[in-house]
Amino acid sequence: MQAAGLTPHRDWIWLPAATAVAIVAAIALLVIGLSATDGESLPPVIMLAALPLPILLFVGTQTLVWNERYAFYAAILIIILQCATLRVREIEDKSIDFQILLKLACVGSMVTLALAAMARRWPLRESSEALLWFGFFVYLIVTSANSIQPALSFVETVSNIAAFLYIYSLVRFLGVRNVAGILITACFVLCLLSIAAYFLNPQLGRMSDWVNGAFIPTSRLTGVFGTANSAGAAAAIGIMLTVLFSGLTLRRPLFYVLVAPMAFCLLASNNRMSVAAMMAGLLYVYAMRGRFGIKFAIGLLAAAIGVLVMASFGDTIMSGLSRSGSADEITSGTGRTRIWAVVIELWLEQPLFGYGAGSAKFILPFHPMLFKAAAHAHNMYLSILFSGGLIGLSIFLTSLVLTLRRAWRNQAHGTIGLVIFYLLYGMTEPTIGGLVSFLSLSFYALPCLALVSRPKGTLGSAVPAVAPFRYLPYRP
């Protein structure tokens, strides 16, 4: 039986456009309010801002009690505001500005809503895997006490555990398909804002680099994601979610409306690892959808041909794929091998507990062998090893293996495909850590989707049904 309230199949037709309009309107009102600095115009602006206060209180109350419709749309807004970066500042600048306050407010909202959800249905007792993930974040919080900046590390780590618990609550109350819709819509809006910034505000929307002695914006898109790599990875995740979890077929125009801005951001970001990891995840799902033997044989043949081609023309191919025209850029991971060597060298000095969550940004950029932009390990596994030591990495890998086992047993191949993306992409980027972003937030959706999955054909299964976005919240 379909639950009362939201019917995403109908609402999805206008949801992306309505959300985009709402975000633009909110930004416009904010600009108007900030520009009203003289004594005569400020009071009317304050009065105008106070008009929707009763509505906001009503919506907030409905969201807090987990009314499905309000929780659905509130999640989209919270994720967009949490993940969008609308200003440019130096890496070492850790001051608190309006945007940081807004992000902290979103973190507070996630904490509040997660606690309200757990008060109604305590989630961690239902799964040992969920308890282990929770233990991993608690351990990171403990390690933040030993970091270079304990207060900052504590806030960043709390934001990650808040995101995990919030996403878990969304999956439990709204169902897998609706949570996928939330993430897809948020990614769609963030990509639209990124494209606008790319063309209208290059200082914000494009990655800057040294060109002919000048530090200027290049053609690589960063958008509102903060970095080009984050933009590419977020767009790739949005595409995979649309393909694997939306239920939209290639015959639906809405599929192309959603994917088009994501594809543009993926290509304009020039993030090669995101493209490769996305293709690997989608190929895995395709291989598991029947005729595995034939597809496996074709895959082996293609891999053999690829090895032969690389053996014969490897240098030429890698030079063509590199941005600088040098094959060394590919073999060194764009300088990442030097960062990895320093990370391992430093970790060996504190192998068991690491340096504390969030410490990398205060240590690596100041190492004599590195540079200012080396603010993290550029590797998910090394990043966890550096911050949490062997204990932290062991808990993380154990949680990941148990989650994959649950997804495999329940044939949740879409979720496994997303995990494959993160496993490969994590070889060149940290993925999790710092203040929660779209990339880390969507990563936390993976264990949540796996933990609520059921054997294929049962209610709650992570395997997409035929009807797109059928609203079937989990019922224990």
C-alpha positions as CSV (number, residue, x, y, z in Angstrom):
1,M,0.0,0.0,0.0
2,Q,1.3,3.5,-0.9
3,A,1.8,5.7,2.1
4,A,-0.2,8.9,2.5
5,G,1.6,12.2,1.7
6,L,4.2,12.7,-0.9
7,T,4.0,11.0,-4.2
8,P,7.4,11.6,-5.8
9,H,6.4,10.2,-9.2
10,R,4.1,13.1,-9.7
11,D,6.1,15.7,-7.8
12,W,9.3,15.0,-9.7
13,I,8.0,16.5,-12.9
14,W,8.3,20.0,-11.4
15,L,10.5,19.4,-8.4
16,P,13.9,20.4,-10.0
17,A,12.6,23.6,-11.5
18,A,10.7,24.6,-8.3
19,T,13.8,23.9,-6.2
20,A,16.0,26.0,-8.4
21,V,13.6,28.9,-8.4
22,A,13.4,28.8,-4.6
23,I,17.1,28.8,-4.2
24,V,17.5,31.8,-6.6
25,A,14.8,33.6,-4.8
26,A,16.4,33.0,-1.5
27,I,19.7,34.3,-2.7
28,A,18.1,37.4,-4.2
29,L,16.3,38.2,-0.9
30,L,19.6,37.8,0.9
31,V,21.4,40.2,-1.4
32,I,18.6,42.7,-1.0
33,G,18.7,42.4,2.7
34,L,22.4,42.8,2.9
35,S,22.4,45.8,0.6
36,A,19.8,47.6,2.8
37,T,22.3,49.3,5.2
38,D,20.9,52.8,5.6
39,G,18.6,53.6,8.5
40,E,15.5,54.2,6.5
41,S,15.4,51.0,4.4
42,L,16.6,48.5,7.1
43,P,13.4,48.4,9.2
44,P,11.1,47.6,6.3
45,V,13.5,44.8,5.2
46,I,13.4,43.4,8.7
47,M,9.6,43.6,8.7
48,L,9.5,41.9,5.3
49,A,11.8,39.1,6.6
50,A,9.5,38.6,9.6
51,L,6.4,38.0,7.5
52,P,7.1,34.4,6.6
53,L,8.2,33.5,10.2
54,P,4.9,31.8,11.1
55,I,5.1,29.7,8.0
56,L,8.7,28.8,8.7
57,L,7.8,27.8,12.2
58,F,5.0,25.6,10.9
59,V,7.2,24.0,8.3
60,G,10.0,23.5,10.9
61,T,7.6,21.8,13.3
62,Q,6.2,19.5,10.6
63,T,9.8,18.6,9.5
64,L,10.8,18.0,13.1
65,V,8.0,15.4,13.6
66,W,9.1,13.8,10.3
67,N,6.0,14.5,8.2
68,E,7.1,12.8,5.0
69,R,6.3,15.6,2.6
70,Y,8.1,18.3,4.7
71,A,11.0,16.1,5.5
72,F,11.5,15.4,1.8
73,Y,11.7,19.0,0.7
74,A,13.6,20.2,3.8
75,A,16.3,17.6,3.1
76,I,16.8,19.0,-0.3
77,L,17.2,22.5,1.0
78,I,19.5,21.5,3.9
79,I,21.8,19.5,1.5
80,I,22.0,22.4,-1.0
81,L,22.8,25.0,1.6
82,Q,25.3,22.7,3.3
83,C,27.2,21.8,0.2
84,A,27.2,25.0,-1.8
85,T,30.3,27.3,-1.6
86,L,29.4,30.8,-2.7
87,R,32.7,32.6,-2.0
88,V,36.4,32.2,-2.6
89,R,39.0,32.4,0.1
90,E,42.5,31.1,0.8
91,I,43.1,27.5,2.0
92,E,44.6,28.7,5.2
93,D,41.7,31.1,6.0
94,K,39.7,29.4,8.7
95,S,37.8,32.5,9.9
96,I,34.0,32.3,10.5
97,D,31.9,34.2,8.0
98,F,28.2,34.2,7.0
99,Q,28.6,31.1,4.8
100,I,30.3,29.1,7.6
101,L,27.5,30.1,10.0
102,L,25.0,29.0,7.4
103,K,26.7,25.6,7.1
104,L,26.9,25.2,10.8
105,A,23.2,26.0,11.0
106,C,22.6,23.1,8.5
107,V,24.7,20.8,10.6
108,G,22.7,21.8,13.6
109,S,19.5,21.0,11.7
110,M,20.8,17.6,10.7
111,V,21.7,16.8,14.3
112,T,18.3,17.9,15.5
113,L,16.3,16.0,12.9
114,A,18.5,12.9,13.4
115,L,17.9,13.0,17.2
116,A,14.1,13.5,16.6
117,A,14.2,10.4,14.3
118,M,16.1,8.3,16.8
119,A,13.7,9.3,19.5
120,R,10.9,7.7,17.4
121,R,12.9,4.7,16.2
122,W,16.3,3.9,17.5
123,P,18.2,2.9,14.4
124,L,21.6,1.6,15.7
125,R,20.1,-1.4,17.5
126,E,18.8,-2.8,14.3
127,S,22.2,-3.4,12.7
128,S,25.7,-4.3,13.9
129,E,27.1,-2.6,10.8
130,A,25.3,0.7,11.6
131,L,26.7,0.5,15.2
132,L,30.2,-0.1,13.8
133,W,29.9,3.0,11.5
134,F,28.8,5.0,14.4
135,G,31.8,3.8,16.4
136,F,34.1,4.9,13.6
137,F,32.8,8.5,13.8
138,V,32.9,8.5,17.6
139,Y,36.6,7.4,17.3
140,L,37.3,10.3,15.0
141,I,35.7,12.7,17.4
142,V,37.9,11.3,20.2
143,T,41.0,11.7,18.0
144,S,40.1,15.4,17.3
145,A,41.1,16.1,20.9
146,N,44.8,15.4,19.8
147,S,44.6,17.4,16.6
148,I,46.4,20.7,15.9
149,Q,43.1,22.6,16.2
150,P,40.8,20.5,18.4
151,A,37.8,22.8,18.3
152,L,37.8,23.0,14.5
153,S,38.4,19.2,14.1
154,F,35.6,18.5,16.6
155,V,33.1,20.6,14.6
156,E,34.2,19.0,11.3
157,T,33.9,15.5,12.7
158,V,30.5,16.2,14.3
159,S,29.3,17.4,10.9
160,N,30.2,14.1,9.4
161,I,28.5,12.0,12.1
162,A,25.4,14.3,11.9
163,A,25.3,13.7,8.1
164,F,25.5,9.9,8.5
165,L,22.7,9.8,11.1
166,Y,20.6,12.2,9.1
167,I,20.9,10.2,5.9
168,Y,20.2,7.0,7.8
169,S,17.1,8.6,9.3
170,L,15.9,9.7,5.8
171,V,16.4,6.3,4.4
172,R,14.4,4.7,7.2
173,F,11.5,7.1,7.2
174,L,11.3,8.0,3.5
175,G,12.6,5.0,1.7
176,V,15.5,4.3,-0.7
177,R,13.9,5.7,-3.8
178,N,13.0,9.0,-2.1
179,V,16.4,9.5,-0.6
180,A,17.9,8.9,-4.1
181,G,15.5,11.6,-5.4
182,I,16.7,14.0,-2.7
183,L,20.3,13.5,-3.6
184,I,19.6,13.7,-7.3
185,T,17.7,17.0,-7.0
186,A,20.3,18.5,-4.7
187,C,23.0,17.6,-7.2
188,F,20.9,19.0,-10.1
189,V,20.5,22.3,-8.4
190,L,24.2,22.5,-7.3
191,C,25.2,21.7,-10.9
192,L,22.9,24.5,-12.2
193,L,24.5,27.0,-9.8
194,S,27.9,25.8,-10.8
195,I,27.3,26.3,-14.5
196,A,26.0,29.8,-13.8
197,A,29.1,30.6,-11.7
198,Y,31.3,29.1,-14.5
199,F,30.1,31.6,-17.1
200,L,29.1,34.6,-14.9
201,N,31.7,34.5,-12.1
202,P,34.9,32.8,-13.3
203,Q,36.7,33.7,-10.0
204,L,34.2,31.5,-8.2
205,G,33.2,29.0,-10.9
206,R,36.6,28.1,-12.4
207,M,39.8,26.7,-10.9
208,S,42.7,29.2,-10.9
209,D,46.2,28.2,-11.8
210,W,49.5,29.7,-12.8
211,V,49.5,30.4,-16.5
212,N,52.5,32.3,-18.0
213,G,53.4,33.7,-14.6
214,A,49.9,34.9,-13.7
215,F,47.4,33.2,-11.3
216,I,44.2,33.3,-13.4
217,P,41.0,31.2,-13.8
218,T,41.4,28.3,-16.2
219,S,38.8,26.3,-18.1
220,R,38.3,23.7,-15.3
221,L,35.0,24.0,-13.6
222,T,34.8,24.3,-9.8
223,G,31.4,25.8,-9.6
224,V,29.9,26.0,-6.1
225,F,31.6,22.7,-5.1
226,G,34.8,24.3,-4.0
227,T,37.2,22.4,-6.2
228,A,37.2,20.9,-9.7
229,N,37.7,17.4,-8.4
230,S,34.8,17.8,-6.0
231,A,32.6,19.1,-8.8
232,G,33.5,16.2,-11.1
233,A,32.9,13.6,-8.4
234,A,29.6,15.1,-7.3
235,A,28.4,15.2,-10.9
236,A,29.4,11.6,-11.5
237,I,27.6,10.5,-8.3
238,G,24.5,12.4,-9.5
239,I,24.6,10.7,-12.9
240,M,25.0,7.2,-11.2
241,L,22.1,7.9,-8.8
242,T,19.9,9.0,-11.7
243,V,20.8,5.9,-13.8
244,L,20.6,3.3,-11.1
245,F,18.0,4.6,-8.6
246,S,15.7,7.0,-10.2
247,G,13.7,4.5,-12.2
248,L,13.7,6.9,-15.1
249,T,14.2,5.3,-18.5
250,L,16.0,6.8,-21.5
251,R,12.6,7.4,-23.0
252,R,11.7,10.0,-20.4
253,P,12.7,13.6,-21.2
254,L,13.2,14.2,-17.5
255,F,16.1,11.8,-17.5
256,Y,18.0,14.1,-19.9
257,V,16.9,17.2,-18.1
258,L,18.5,15.9,-14.9
259,V,21.6,14.4,-16.4
260,A,22.6,17.2,-18.8
261,P,23.9,19.7,-16.2
262,M,25.6,16.9,-14.3
263,A,27.3,15.7,-17.5
264,F,28.4,19.3,-18.3
265,C,30.0,19.7,-14.9
266,L,31.7,16.3,-15.1
267,L,33.3,17.1,-18.4
268,A,34.1,20.8,-17.7
269,S,35.8,19.8,-14.4
270,N,38.2,17.7,-16.4
271,N,38.3,15.1,-13.5
272,R,39.5,12.0,-15.2
273,M,39.3,9.8,-12.1
274,S,35.6,10.5,-11.7
275,V,34.9,9.5,-15.3
276,A,36.9,6.3,-14.9
277,A,35.4,5.4,-11.5
278,M,31.8,6.1,-12.8
279,M,32.3,3.9,-15.8
280,A,33.7,1.1,-13.6
281,G,30.7,1.3,-11.3
282,L,28.1,1.4,-14.1
283,L,29.9,-1.5,-15.9
284,Y,29.7,-3.6,-12.8
285,V,25.9,-3.1,-12.5
286,Y,25.5,-3.8,-16.2
287,A,27.5,-7.0,-15.9
288,M,25.3,-8.2,-13.0
289,R,22.1,-7.7,-14.9
290,G,22.0,-11.1,-16.7
291,R,24.3,-13.0,-19.0
292,F,27.3,-12.5,-16.7
293,G,29.4,-15.1,-18.5
294,I,29.2,-13.5,-21.9
295,K,29.8,-10.0,-20.5
296,F,32.7,-11.3,-18.4
297,A,34.4,-12.8,-21.5
298,I,33.9,-9.7,-23.5
299,G,35.4,-7.7,-20.6
300,L,38.4,-9.9,-20.4
301,L,38.9,-9.5,-24.2
302,A,38.6,-5.8,-24.0
303,A,41.1,-5.7,-21.0
304,A,43.6,-7.8,-23.0
305,I,43.3,-5.5,-26.0
306,G,43.8,-2.5,-23.6
307,V,46.9,-4.0,-22.2
308,L,48.4,-4.6,-25.6
309,V,47.6,-1.0,-26.7
310,M,49.1,0.5,-23.5
311,A,52.2,-1.7,-23.9
312,S,52.7,-0.4,-27.5
313,F,51.5,3.2,-27.2
314,G,51.4,3.9,-23.4
315,D,53.5,7.0,-23.4
316,T,51.6,8.6,-26.3
317,I,48.2,7.8,-24.7
318,M,49.2,9.1,-21.3
319,S,50.7,12.2,-22.8
320,G,47.4,12.8,-24.6
321,L,45.4,12.3,-21.4
322,S,47.5,14.6,-19.3
323,R,46.7,18.3,-19.0
324,S,50.4,19.3,-19.4
325,G,51.2,17.0,-22.3
326,S,53.6,15.0,-20.1
327,A,53.2,11.3,-19.4
328,D,54.8,11.9,-16.0
329,E,51.6,13.7,-14.9
330,I,49.6,10.5,-15.2
331,T,52.3,8.2,-13.7
332,S,52.8,10.5,-10.7
333,G,49.1,11.1,-10.1
334,T,49.6,14.8,-10.8
335,G,52.2,15.0,-8.0
336,R,50.2,12.8,-5.6
337,T,53.0,10.2,-5.2
338,R,55.1,12.8,-3.5
339,I,52.3,13.7,-1.1
340,W,51.7,10.0,-0.4
341,A,55.3,9.4,0.4
342,V,55.3,12.3,3.0
343,V,52.0,11.1,4.5
344,I,53.4,7.6,5.0
345,E,56.7,9.0,6.4
346,L,54.8,11.1,9.0
347,W,52.3,8.4,9.8
348,L,55.2,6.0,10.8
349,E,56.0,8.4,13.6
350,Q,52.5,7.9,15.1
351,P,51.2,4.7,13.6
352,L,48.6,3.6,16.1
353,F,46.4,6.7,16.7
354,G,47.5,9.1,13.9
355,Y,47.6,12.8,14.2
356,G,43.9,13.5,14.9
357,A,41.0,14.2,12.7
358,G,41.5,17.4,10.6
359,S,45.2,17.7,11.3
360,A,46.4,17.2,7.8
361,K,45.5,20.7,6.7
362,F,47.7,22.1,9.4
363,I,50.7,19.8,8.9
364,L,51.1,18.8,5.2
365,P,51.1,22.3,3.6
366,F,54.0,23.3,5.8
367,H,56.2,20.3,5.2
368,P,59.4,21.3,3.3
369,M,58.8,18.7,0.6
370,L,55.2,19.8,-0.1
371,F,53.3,22.9,-1.1
372,K,50.4,25.0,0.2
373,A,47.7,23.2,-1.9
374,A,48.6,19.9,-0.3
375,A,46.0,20.3,2.4
376,H,45.1,16.6,2.6
377,A,46.5,13.2,1.7
378,H,44.8,13.1,-1.7
379,N,43.8,9.5,-0.9
380,M,40.9,8.3,1.2
381,Y,42.7,5.4,2.9
382,L,45.9,7.4,3.6
383,S,43.8,10.3,4.9
384,I,42.1,8.1,7.5
385,L,45.4,6.4,8.3
386,F,47.0,9.8,8.9
387,S,44.2,11.1,11.1
388,G,43.1,8.0,12.9
389,G,46.1,5.7,12.6
390,L,45.8,1.9,12.2
391,I,42.9,1.8,14.6
392,G,40.8,4.3,12.6
393,L,41.6,2.6,9.3
394,S,40.8,-0.8,10.7
395,I,37.4,0.3,11.9
396,F,36.7,2.0,8.6
397,L,37.7,-1.0,6.4
398,T,35.8,-3.4,8.6
399,S,32.6,-1.3,8.4
400,L,33.0,-1.1,4.6
401,V,33.5,-4.8,4.2
402,L,30.5,-5.7,6.4
403,T,28.4,-3.2,4.5
404,L,29.5,-4.6,1.1
405,R,28.7,-8.1,2.4
406,R,25.2,-7.0,3.3
407,A,24.6,-5.4,-0.1
408,W,26.0,-8.5,-1.9
409,R,23.8,-10.9,0.1
410,N,20.7,-8.8,-0.8
411,Q,21.8,-8.3,-4.4
412,A,21.8,-4.5,-4.0
413,H,24.1,-4.2,-7.0
414,G,23.2,-0.5,-7.6
415,T,24.6,0.3,-4.1
416,I,27.7,-1.9,-4.8
417,G,28.3,0.0,-8.1
418,L,28.3,3.3,-6.1
419,V,30.7,1.8,-3.6
420,I,33.0,0.8,-6.4
421,F,33.0,4.4,-7.6
422,Y,34.1,5.6,-4.1
423,L,36.7,2.8,-3.7
424,L,38.4,3.9,-7.0
425,Y,37.9,7.6,-6.6
426,G,39.3,7.3,-3.0
427,M,42.6,6.4,-4.5
428,T,43.2,10.0,-5.5
429,E,41.0,12.0,-3.2
430,P,40.1,11.9,0.5
431,T,36.3,11.7,-0.1
432,I,35.5,12.0,3.6
433,G,36.9,14.4,6.2
434,G,36.6,18.1,6.8
435,L,33.3,19.9,7.0
436,V,30.7,17.6,5.4
437,S,30.2,18.2,1.6
438,F,28.1,16.6,-1.1
439,L,30.7,14.0,-1.8
440,S,31.1,12.9,1.8
441,L,27.3,13.2,2.4
442,S,26.5,11.0,-0.6
443,F,29.2,8.5,0.6
444,Y,27.3,8.1,3.9
445,A,24.2,7.2,1.9
446,L,25.9,4.0,0.7
447,P,26.1,2.2,4.0
448,C,22.6,3.5,4.8
449,L,21.2,2.1,1.5
450,A,23.0,-1.2,2.1
451,L,21.8,-1.5,5.7
452,V,18.1,-1.1,4.9
453,S,18.3,-3.3,1.8
454,R,16.3,-6.5,1.7
455,P,16.6,-9.6,-0.5
456,K,15.5,-8.9,-4.1
457,G,11.8,-8.7,-4.5
458,T,10.9,-7.7,-0.9
459,L,9.8,-4.3,0.5
460,G,12.8,-2.1,1.2
461,S,15.0,-3.7,-1.4
462,A,17.7,-1.4,-2.8
463,V,17.0,-2.9,-6.3
464,P,15.0,-0.4,-8.3
465,A,11.4,-1.3,-9.0
466,V,9.7,-0.8,-12.4
467,A,7.6,2.2,-11.4
468,P,9.9,5.3,-11.0
469,F,10.0,6.8,-7.5
470,R,7.3,4.7,-6.0
471,Y,6.9,6.0,-2.4
472,L,7.4,3.0,-0.2
473,P,8.9,4.0,3.2
474,Y,10.4,1.3,5.2
475,R,8.1,-0.4,7.7
476,P,9.8,-2.7,10.2
